[in-house]
Amino acid sequence: MKPFSDCLRCGACCHGDEMWIHLVAGDDVVLGDGDVRGLTVLTKHGRGYWARSMKMVDGCCVAHREDLGDGHPGCSVYDRRPEVCRTFEAGSADCQAARGRMGIVD
């Protein structure tokens, strides 16, 4: 698998449909109570279960910023990002698919 030097800047995995970035119980501890917790949404589904996800705006996770203050895009909560983001493997088939959907080619 090829490593991507722009993994922290790419953001392809931050894009998707509503409820794209699902949270698990342990994420509440990682995200904490402050500003980061305000980036989540709790949704009741037709099947009767509740799910917490990162909020999405125009198909992008609200934690993703076009400029982190250094002129480059990236994750504004990288050190406290959800488990699904922590385990997403750069260069994996899912990564390649996300990059392809965003038109990012190597």
Secondary structure by P-SEA (a helix, b strand, c coil): cccccccccccccccccccccccccccccccccccccccbbbbbccccbbbbbcccccccccccccccccccccccccccccccccccccccaaaaaaaaaacccc
